[in-house]
Amino acid sequence: MPLQRKSLRLSSIRRKALAYSQSRSSRILKEKYGIPGFQVIFIAHSAERLEHIQEVCNATAKGRASSLFLFATTDGLRDGNSPIAYLLFK
């Protein structure tokens, strides 16, 4: 999936990050379903790709991405070297 596109009508990492950030800010999930909060994990095949995804998410969430988004590589999850691996597979 591309990081960004010219139009937000087309799917991209930026579009997803905007939607997740807006959903969290509006607290709609809490009001509608009683879910107090959520986090989103992005998993990429390479560290370079993951770095680009992190940049897009941080820019999109205007600095509030630190607790909303989690990031890991497939190798990091497979090897158990990622803190995310502990959270997912404990």
PDB file as gemmi writes it, atoms N, CA and C in Angstrom:
CRYST1    1.000    1.000    1.000  90.00  90.00  90.00 P 1                      
ATOM      1  N   MET A   1       0.847  -1.166   0.000  1.00  0.00           N  
ATOM      2  CA  MET A   1       0.000   0.000   0.000  1.00  0.00           C  
ATOM      3  C   MET A   1       0.897   1.235   0.000  1.00  0.00           C  
ATOM      4  N   PRO A   2       0.554   2.214  -0.811  1.00  0.00           N  
ATOM      5  CA  PRO A   2       1.369   3.435  -0.842  1.00  0.00           C  
ATOM      6  C   PRO A   2       1.265   4.229   0.446  1.00  0.00           C  
ATOM      7  N   LEU A   3       2.300   4.985   0.727  1.00  0.00           N  
ATOM      8  CA  LEU A   3       2.301   5.820   1.921  1.00  0.00           C  
ATOM      9  C   LEU A   3       1.290   6.959   1.790  1.00  0.00           C  
ATOM     10  N   GLN A   4       1.285   7.601   0.633  1.00  0.00           N  
ATOM     11  CA  GLN A   4       0.374   8.719   0.391  1.00  0.00           C  
ATOM     12  C   GLN A   4      -0.078   8.681  -1.060  1.00  0.00           C  
ATOM     13  N   ARG A   5      -1.222   9.283  -1.302  1.00  0.00           N  
ATOM     14  CA  ARG A   5      -1.718   9.467  -2.671  1.00  0.00           C  
ATOM     15  C   ARG A   5      -2.178  10.914  -2.815  1.00  0.00           C  
ATOM     16  N   LYS A   6      -2.436  11.303  -4.021  1.00  0.00           N  
ATOM     17  CA  LYS A   6      -2.888  12.674  -4.269  1.00  0.00           C  
ATOM     18  C   LYS A   6      -4.254  12.929  -3.657  1.00  0.00           C  
ATOM     19  N   SER A   7      -5.092  11.904  -3.599  1.00  0.00           N  
ATOM     20  CA  SER A   7      -6.453  12.056  -3.088  1.00  0.00           C  
ATOM     21  C   SER A   7      -6.656  11.159  -1.867  1.00  0.00           C  
ATOM     22  N   LEU A   8      -7.338  11.686  -0.877  1.00  0.00           N  
ATOM     23  CA  LEU A   8      -7.668  10.877   0.300  1.00  0.00           C  
ATOM     24  C   LEU A   8      -8.779   9.870   0.007  1.00  0.00           C  
ATOM     25  N   ARG A   9      -9.384   9.964  -1.159  1.00  0.00           N  
ATOM     26  CA  ARG A   9     -10.405   8.977  -1.529  1.00  0.00           C  
ATOM     27  C   ARG A   9      -9.795   7.613  -1.834  1.00  0.00           C  
ATOM     28  N   LEU A  10      -8.502   7.608  -2.129  1.00  0.00           N  
ATOM     29  CA  LEU A  10      -7.804   6.356  -2.436  1.00  0.00           C  
ATOM     30  C   LEU A  10      -7.052   5.867  -1.195  1.00  0.00           C  
ATOM     31  N   SER A  11      -7.022   4.579  -1.014  1.00  0.00           N  
ATOM     32  CA  SER A  11      -6.417   3.983   0.170  1.00  0.00           C  
ATOM     33  C   SER A  11      -4.909   4.248   0.240  1.00  0.00           C  
ATOM     34  N   SER A  12      -4.447   4.565   1.445  1.00  0.00           N  
ATOM     35  CA  SER A  12      -3.015   4.785   1.687  1.00  0.00           C  
ATOM     36  C   SER A  12      -2.769   4.701   3.186  1.00  0.00           C  
ATOM     37  N   ILE A  13      -1.509   4.604   3.549  1.00  0.00           N  
ATOM     38  CA  ILE A  13      -1.149   4.597   4.974  1.00  0.00           C  
ATOM     39  C   ILE A  13      -1.595   5.910   5.615  1.00  0.00           C  
ATOM     40  N   ARG A  14      -1.384   7.013   4.918  1.00  0.00           N  
ATOM     41  CA  ARG A  14      -1.785   8.322   5.448  1.00  0.00           C  
ATOM     42  C   ARG A  14      -3.285   8.368   5.715  1.00  0.00           C  
ATOM     43  N   ARG A  15      -4.075   7.888   4.786  1.00  0.00           N  
ATOM     44  CA  ARG A  15      -5.533   7.894   4.956  1.00  0.00           C  
ATOM     45  C   ARG A  15      -5.931   7.057   6.175  1.00  0.00           C  
ATOM     46  N   LYS A  16      -5.333   5.893   6.320  1.00  0.00           N  
ATOM     47  CA  LYS A  16      -5.639   5.031   7.465  1.00  0.00           C  
ATOM     48  C   LYS A  16      -5.236   5.707   8.775  1.00  0.00           C  
ATOM     49  N   ALA A  17      -4.042   6.305   8.801  1.00  0.00           N  
ATOM     50  CA  ALA A  17      -3.567   6.971  10.011  1.00  0.00           C  
ATOM     51  C   ALA A  17      -4.488   8.133  10.389  1.00  0.00           C  
ATOM     52  N   LEU A  18      -4.934   8.882   9.398  1.00  0.00           N  
ATOM     53  CA  LEU A  18      -5.877   9.983   9.657  1.00  0.00           C  
ATOM     54  C   LEU A  18      -7.176   9.455  10.256  1.00  0.00           C  
ATOM     55  N   ALA A  19      -7.690   8.376   9.693  1.00  0.00           N  
ATOM     56  CA  ALA A  19      -8.953   7.807  10.176  1.00  0.00           C  
ATOM     57  C   ALA A  19      -8.804   7.282  11.606  1.00  0.00           C  
ATOM     58  N   TYR A  20      -7.713   6.565  11.881  1.00  0.00           N  
ATOM     59  CA  TYR A  20      -7.491   6.051  13.239  1.00  0.00           C  
ATOM     60  C   TYR A  20      -7.325   7.190  14.238  1.00  0.00           C  
ATOM     61  N   SER A  21      -6.576   8.205  13.843  1.00  0.00           N  
ATOM     62  CA  SER A  21      -6.353   9.350  14.728  1.00  0.00           C  
ATOM     63  C   SER A  21      -7.657  10.090  15.017  1.00  0.00           C  
ATOM     64  N   GLN A  22      -8.453  10.290  13.989  1.00  0.00           N  
ATOM     65  CA  GLN A  22      -9.741  10.975  14.166  1.00  0.00           C  
ATOM     66  C   GLN A  22     -10.692  10.145  15.024  1.00  0.00           C  
ATOM     67  N   SER A  23     -10.718   8.840  14.806  1.00  0.00           N  
ATOM     68  CA  SER A  23     -11.583   7.967  15.613  1.00  0.00           C  
ATOM     69  C   SER A  23     -11.213   8.034  17.083  1.00  0.00           C  
ATOM     70  N   ARG A  24      -9.914   8.042  17.340  1.00  0.00           N  
ATOM     71  CA  ARG A  24      -9.466   8.118  18.729  1.00  0.00           C  
ATOM     72  C   ARG A  24      -9.796   9.471  19.338  1.00  0.00           C  
ATOM     73  N   SER A  25      -9.546  10.534  18.610  1.00  0.00           N  
ATOM     74  CA  SER A  25      -9.807  11.883  19.119  1.00  0.00           C  
ATOM     75  C   SER A  25     -11.281  12.124  19.400  1.00  0.00           C  
ATOM     76  N   SER A  26     -12.125  11.593  18.549  1.00  0.00           N  
ATOM     77  CA  SER A  26     -13.566  11.818  18.702  1.00  0.00           C  
ATOM     78  C   SER A  26     -14.189  10.929  19.778  1.00  0.00           C  
ATOM     79  N   ARG A  27     -13.465   9.901  20.189  1.00  0.00           N  
ATOM     80  CA  ARG A  27     -13.928   8.952  21.218  1.00  0.00           C  
ATOM     81  C   ARG A  27     -15.233   8.256  20.811  1.00  0.00           C  
ATOM     82  N   ILE A  28     -15.439   8.136  19.518  1.00  0.00           N  
ATOM     83  CA  ILE A  28     -16.671   7.527  19.024  1.00  0.00           C  
ATOM     84  C   ILE A  28     -16.799   6.062  19.432  1.00  0.00           C  
ATOM     85  N   LEU A  29     -15.676   5.350  19.496  1.00  0.00           N  
ATOM     86  CA  LEU A  29     -15.740   3.944  19.893  1.00  0.00           C  
ATOM     87  C   LEU A  29     -16.170   3.787  21.347  1.00  0.00           C  
ATOM     88  N   LYS A  30     -15.777   4.729  22.182  1.00  0.00           N  
ATOM     89  CA  LYS A  30     -16.202   4.696  23.586  1.00  0.00           C  
ATOM     90  C   LYS A  30     -17.694   4.973  23.694  1.00  0.00           C  
ATOM     91  N   GLU A  31     -18.137   6.005  22.986  1.00  0.00           N  
ATOM     92  CA  GLU A  31     -19.551   6.375  23.044  1.00  0.00           C  
ATOM     93  C   GLU A  31     -20.458   5.301  22.453  1.00  0.00           C  
ATOM     94  N   LYS A  32     -20.030   4.732  21.342  1.00  0.00           N  
ATOM     95  CA  LYS A  32     -20.888   3.799  20.615  1.00  0.00           C  
ATOM     96  C   LYS A  32     -20.803   2.361  21.141  1.00  0.00           C  
ATOM     97  N   TYR A  33     -19.579   1.925  21.504  1.00  0.00           N  
ATOM     98  CA  TYR A  33     -19.390   0.524  21.859  1.00  0.00           C  
ATOM     99  C   TYR A  33     -18.785   0.297  23.246  1.00  0.00           C  
ATOM    100  N   GLY A  34     -18.456   1.375  23.948  1.00  0.00           N  
ATOM    101  CA  GLY A  34     -17.862   1.241  25.268  1.00  0.00           C  
ATOM    102  C   GLY A  34     -16.388   0.875  25.253  1.00  0.00           C  
ATOM    103  N   ILE A  35     -15.742   0.992  24.098  1.00  0.00           N  
ATOM    104  CA  ILE A  35     -14.311   0.696  23.994  1.00  0.00           C  
ATOM    105  C   ILE A  35     -13.546   1.959  24.380  1.00  0.00           C  
ATOM    106  N   PRO A  36     -12.807   1.923  25.501  1.00  0.00           N  
ATOM    107  CA  PRO A  36     -12.170   3.146  26.000  1.00  0.00           C  
ATOM    108  C   PRO A  36     -11.006   3.648  25.147  1.00  0.00           C  
ATOM    109  N   GLY A  37     -10.353   2.788  24.438  1.00  0.00           N  
ATOM    110  CA  GLY A  37      -9.216   3.204  23.623  1.00  0.00           C  
ATOM    111  C   GLY A  37      -8.757   2.053  22.756  1.00  0.00           C  
ATOM    112  N   PHE A  38      -7.833   2.336  21.881  1.00  0.00           N  
ATOM    113  CA  PHE A  38      -7.315   1.293  21.005  1.00  0.00           C  
ATOM    114  C   PHE A  38      -5.940   1.691  20.509  1.00  0.00           C  
ATOM    115  N   GLN A  39      -5.228   0.718  20.007  1.00  0.00           N  
ATOM    116  CA  GLN A  39      -3.947   0.949  19.368  1.00  0.00           C  
ATOM    117  C   GLN A  39      -3.945   0.212  18.040  1.00  0.00           C  
ATOM    118  N   VAL A  40      -3.139   0.712  17.121  1.00  0.00           N  
ATOM    119  CA  VAL A  40      -3.040   0.140  15.785  1.00  0.00           C  
ATOM    120  C   VAL A  40      -1.598  -0.289  15.568  1.00  0.00           C  
ATOM    121  N   ILE A  41      -1.418  -1.521  15.097  1.00  0.00           N  
ATOM    122  CA  ILE A  41      -0.061  -1.991  14.808  1.00  0.00           C  
ATOM    123  C   ILE A  41       0.162  -2.017  13.303  1.00  0.00           C  
ATOM    124  N   PHE A  42       1.272  -1.445  12.894  1.00  0.00           N  
ATOM    125  CA  PHE A  42       1.713  -1.509  11.506  1.00  0.00           C  
ATOM    126  C   PHE A  42       2.894  -2.458  11.467  1.00  0.00           C  
ATOM    127  N   ILE A  43       2.811  -3.465  10.618  1.00  0.00           N  
ATOM    128  CA  ILE A  43       3.886  -4.445  10.467  1.00  0.00           C  
ATOM    129  C   ILE A  43       4.401  -4.350   9.042  1.00  0.00           C  
ATOM    130  N   ALA A  44       5.717  -4.187   8.906  1.00  0.00           N  
ATOM    131  CA  ALA A  44       6.336  -4.055   7.589  1.00  0.00           C  
ATOM    132  C   ALA A  44       7.429  -5.112   7.425  1.00  0.00           C  
ATOM    133  N   HIS A  45       7.762  -5.389   6.175  1.00  0.00           N  
ATOM    134  CA  HIS A  45       8.784  -6.393   5.891  1.00  0.00           C  
ATOM    135  C   HIS A  45      10.202  -5.888   6.112  1.00  0.00           C  
ATOM    136  N   SER A  46      10.401  -4.581   6.056  1.00  0.00           N  
ATOM    137  CA  SER A  46      11.757  -4.045   6.228  1.00  0.00           C  
ATOM    138  C   SER A  46      11.749  -2.868   7.197  1.00  0.00           C  
ATOM    139  N   ALA A  47      12.910  -2.641   7.792  1.00  0.00           N  
ATOM    140  CA  ALA A  47      13.060  -1.520   8.718  1.00  0.00           C  
ATOM    141  C   ALA A  47      12.918  -0.193   7.976  1.00  0.00           C  
ATOM    142  N   GLU A  48      13.390  -0.142   6.742  1.00  0.00           N  
ATOM    143  CA  GLU A  48      13.288   1.082   5.949  1.00  0.00           C  
ATOM    144  C   GLU A  48      11.819   1.434   5.668  1.00  0.00           C  
ATOM    145  N   ARG A  49      11.038   0.454   5.267  1.00  0.00           N  
ATOM    146  CA  ARG A  49       9.604   0.674   5.017  1.00  0.00           C  
ATOM    147  C   ARG A  49       8.908   1.105   6.305  1.00  0.00           C  
ATOM    148  N   LEU A  50       9.252   0.455   7.401  1.00  0.00           N  
ATOM    149  CA  LEU A  50       8.638   0.781   8.684  1.00  0.00           C  
ATOM    150  C   LEU A  50       8.957   2.215   9.101  1.00  0.00           C  
ATOM    151  N   GLU A  51      10.179   2.641   8.837  1.00  0.00           N  
ATOM    152  CA  GLU A  51      10.573   4.021   9.155  1.00  0.00           C  
ATOM    153  C   GLU A  51       9.719   5.025   8.385  1.00  0.00           C  
ATOM    154  N   HIS A  52       9.459   4.739   7.117  1.00  0.00           N  
ATOM    155  CA  HIS A  52       8.622   5.630   6.303  1.00  0.00           C  
ATOM    156  C   HIS A  52       7.176   5.648   6.819  1.00  0.00           C  
ATOM    157  N   ILE A  53       6.676   4.501   7.229  1.00  0.00           N  
ATOM    158  CA  ILE A  53       5.320   4.433   7.789  1.00  0.00           C  
ATOM    159  C   ILE A  53       5.252   5.241   9.080  1.00  0.00           C  
ATOM    160  N   GLN A  54       6.278   5.117   9.918  1.00  0.00           N  
ATOM    161  CA  GLN A  54       6.319   5.885  11.172  1.00  0.00           C  
ATOM    162  C   GLN A  54       6.312   7.387  10.897  1.00  0.00           C  
ATOM    163  N   GLU A  55       7.068   7.808   9.905  1.00  0.00           N  
ATOM    164  CA  GLU A  55       7.119   9.236   9.560  1.00  0.00           C  
ATOM    165  C   GLU A  55       5.738   9.746   9.146  1.00  0.00           C  
ATOM    166  N   VAL A  56       5.052   8.985   8.327  1.00  0.00           N  
ATOM    167  CA  VAL A  56       3.710   9.376   7.871  1.00  0.00           C  
ATOM    168  C   VAL A  56       2.746   9.423   9.063  1.00  0.00           C  
ATOM    169  N   CYS A  57       2.794   8.417   9.921  1.00  0.00           N  
ATOM    170  CA  CYS A  57       1.887   8.376  11.074  1.00  0.00           C  
ATOM    171  C   CYS A  57       2.168   9.523  12.041  1.00  0.00           C  
ATOM    172  N   ASN A  58       3.423   9.800  12.296  1.00  0.00           N  
ATOM    173  CA  ASN A  58       3.763  10.901  13.205  1.00  0.00           C  
ATOM    174  C   ASN A  58       3.339  12.244  12.642  1.00  0.00           C  
ATOM    175  N   ALA A  59       3.526  12.444  11.347  1.00  0.00           N  
ATOM    176  CA  ALA A  59       3.105  13.703  10.718  1.00  0.00           C  
ATOM    177  C   ALA A  59       1.586  13.822  10.708  1.00  0.00           C  
ATOM    178  N   THR A  60       0.910  12.725  10.483  1.00  0.00           N  
ATOM    179  CA  THR A  60      -0.550  12.722  10.412  1.00  0.00           C  
ATOM    180  C   THR A  60      -1.180  12.973  11.771  1.00  0.00           C  
ATOM    181  N   ALA A  61      -0.633  12.337  12.796  1.00  0.00           N  
ATOM    182  CA  ALA A  61      -1.203  12.448  14.138  1.00  0.00           C  
ATOM    183  C   ALA A  61      -0.669  13.664  14.890  1.00  0.00           C  
ATOM    184  N   LYS A  62       0.155  14.454  14.241  1.00  0.00           N  
ATOM    185  CA  LYS A  62       0.702  15.697  14.813  1.00  0.00           C  
ATOM    186  C   LYS A  62       1.307  15.477  16.210  1.00  0.00           C  
ATOM    187  N   GLY A  63       2.164  14.459  16.294  1.00  0.00           N  
ATOM    188  CA  GLY A  63       2.877  14.217  17.544  1.00  0.00           C  
ATOM    189  C   GLY A  63       2.127  13.371  18.555  1.00  0.00           C  
ATOM    190  N   ARG A  64       0.868  13.037  18.299  1.00  0.00           N  
ATOM    191  CA  ARG A  64       0.099  12.241  19.251  1.00  0.00           C  
ATOM    192  C   ARG A  64       0.143  10.751  18.915  1.00  0.00           C  
ATOM    193  N   ALA A  65       1.024  10.370  17.997  1.00  0.00           N  
ATOM    194  CA  ALA A  65       1.059   8.992  17.517  1.00  0.00           C  
ATOM    195  C   ALA A  65       1.758   8.035  18.473  1.00  0.00           C  
ATOM    196  N   SER A  66       2.455   8.567  19.462  1.00  0.00           N  
ATOM    197  CA  SER A  66       3.285   7.702  20.293  1.00  0.00           C  
ATOM    198  C   SER A  66       2.501   6.596  20.993  1.00  0.00           C  
ATOM    199  N   SER A  67       1.286   6.846  21.399  1.00  0.00           N  
ATOM    200  CA  SER A  67       0.521   5.786  22.056  1.00  0.00           C  
ATOM    201  C   SER A  67      -0.540   5.167  21.156  1.00  0.00           C  
ATOM    202  N   LEU A  68      -0.832   5.775  20.038  1.00  0.00           N  
ATOM    203  CA  LEU A  68      -1.848   5.244  19.134  1.00  0.00           C  
ATOM    204  C   LEU A  68      -1.288   4.151  18.232  1.00  0.00           C  
ATOM    205  N   PHE A  69      -0.113   4.390  17.673  1.00  0.00           N  
ATOM    206  CA  PHE A  69       0.447   3.464  16.695  1.00  0.00           C  
ATOM    207  C   PHE A  69       1.601   2.661  17.277  1.00  0.00           C  
ATOM    208  N   LEU A  70       1.617   1.382  16.937  1.00  0.00           N  
ATOM    209  CA  LEU A  70       2.716   0.487  17.276  1.00  0.00           C  
ATOM    210  C   LEU A  70       3.342   0.034  15.958  1.00  0.00           C  
ATOM    211  N   PHE A  71       4.642  -0.213  15.974  1.00  0.00           N  
ATOM    212  CA  PHE A  71       5.354  -0.546  14.745  1.00  0.00           C  
ATOM    213  C   PHE A  71       6.269  -1.739  14.973  1.00  0.00           C  
ATOM    214  N   ALA A  72       6.313  -2.622  13.996  1.00  0.00           N  
ATOM    215  CA  ALA A  72       7.195  -3.783  14.074  1.00  0.00           C  
ATOM    216  C   ALA A  72       7.514  -4.282  12.679  1.00  0.00           C  
ATOM    217  N   THR A  73       8.631  -4.980  12.573  1.00  0.00           N  
ATOM    218  CA  THR A  73       8.963  -5.661  11.320  1.00  0.00           C  
ATOM    219  C   THR A  73       8.582  -7.128  11.464  1.00  0.00           C  
ATOM    220  N   THR A  74       8.383  -7.771  10.340  1.00  0.00           N  
ATOM    221  CA  THR A  74       8.048  -9.194  10.387  1.00  0.00           C  
ATOM    222  C   THR A  74       9.180  -9.992  11.023  1.00  0.00           C  
ATOM    223  N   ASP A  75      10.422  -9.639  10.715  1.00  0.00           N  
ATOM    224  CA  ASP A  75      11.560 -10.344  11.324  1.00  0.00           C  
ATOM    225  C   ASP A  75      11.603 -10.128  12.826  1.00  0.00           C  
ATOM    226  N   GLY A  76      11.331  -8.908  13.256  1.00  0.00           N  
ATOM    227  CA  GLY A  76      11.329  -8.617  14.693  1.00  0.00           C  
ATOM    228  C   GLY A  76      10.271  -9.415  15.431  1.00  0.00           C  
ATOM    229  N   LEU A  77       9.125  -9.584  14.820  1.00  0.00           N  
ATOM    230  CA  LEU A  77       8.069 -10.387  15.443  1.00  0.00           C  
ATOM    231  C   LEU A  77       8.434 -11.865  15.447  1.00  0.00           C  
ATOM    232  N   ARG A  78       8.968 -12.329  14.327  1.00  0.00           N  
ATOM    233  CA  ARG A  78       9.332 -13.741  14.206  1.00  0.00           C  
ATOM    234  C   ARG A  78      10.430 -14.117  15.198  1.00  0.00           C  
ATOM    235  N   ASP A  79      11.417 -13.238  15.348  1.00  0.00           N  
ATOM    236  CA  ASP A  79      12.542 -13.519  16.235  1.00  0.00           C  
ATOM    237  C   ASP A  79      12.221 -13.238  17.697  1.00  0.00           C  
ATOM    238  N   GLY A  80      11.127 -12.531  17.942  1.00  0.00           N  
ATOM    239  CA  GLY A  80      10.773 -12.165  19.308  1.00  0.00           C  
ATOM    240  C   GLY A  80      11.599 -11.016  19.840  1.00  0.00           C  
ATOM    241  N   ASN A  81      12.304 -10.297  18.945  1.00  0.00           N  
ATOM    242  CA  ASN A  81      13.167  -9.184  19.362  1.00  0.00           C  
ATOM    243  C   ASN A  81      12.433  -7.857  19.455  1.00  0.00           C  
ATOM    244  N   SER A  82      11.170  -7.854  19.161  1.00  0.00           N  
ATOM    245  CA  SER A  82      10.384  -6.624  19.186  1.00  0.00           C  
ATOM    246  C   SER A  82       9.550  -6.582  20.460  1.00  0.00           C  
ATOM    247  N   PRO A  83       9.451  -5.407  21.096  1.00  0.00           N  
ATOM    248  CA  PRO A  83       8.554  -5.306  22.246  1.00  0.00           C  
ATOM    249  C   PRO A  83       7.109  -5.645  21.884  1.00  0.00           C  
ATOM    250  N   ILE A  84       6.762  -5.443  20.623  1.00  0.00           N  
ATOM    251  CA  ILE A  84       5.419  -5.762  20.149  1.00  0.00           C  
ATOM    252  C   ILE A  84       5.195  -7.271  20.208  1.00  0.00           C  
ATOM    253  N   ALA A  85       6.236  -8.047  19.911  1.00  0.00           N  
ATOM    254  CA  ALA A  85       6.116  -9.504  19.959  1.00  0.00           C  
ATOM    255  C   ALA A  85       5.682  -9.941  21.361  1.00  0.00           C  
ATOM    256  N   TYR A  86       6.265  -9.319  22.358  1.00  0.00           N  
ATOM    257  CA  TYR A  86       5.898  -9.655  23.738  1.00  0.00           C  
ATOM    258  C   TYR A  86       4.413  -9.345  23.986  1.00  0.00           C  
ATOM    259  N   LEU A  87       3.969  -8.197  23.524  1.00  0.00           N  
ATOM    260  CA  LEU A  87       2.569  -7.821  23.734  1.00  0.00           C  
ATOM    261  C   LEU A  87       1.610  -8.753  23.004  1.00  0.00           C  
ATOM    262  N   LEU A  88       1.982  -9.151  21.800  1.00  0.00           N  
ATOM    263  CA  LEU A  88       1.091  -9.979  20.986  1.00  0.00           C  
ATOM    264  C   LEU A  88       1.073 -11.450  21.406  1.00  0.00           C  
ATOM    265  N   PHE A  89       2.236 -11.942  21.848  1.00  0.00           N  
ATOM    266  CA  PHE A  89       2.358 -13.376  22.064  1.00  0.00           C  
ATOM    267  C   PHE A  89       2.645 -13.779  23.498  1.00  0.00           C  
ATOM    268  N   LYS A  90       2.428 -12.908  24.454  1.00  0.00           N  
ATOM    269  CA  LYS A  90       2.729 -13.255  25.840  1.00  0.00           C  
ATOM    270  C   LYS A  90       1.778 -14.282  26.387  1.00  0.00           C  
TER     271      LYS A  90                                                      
END                                                                             
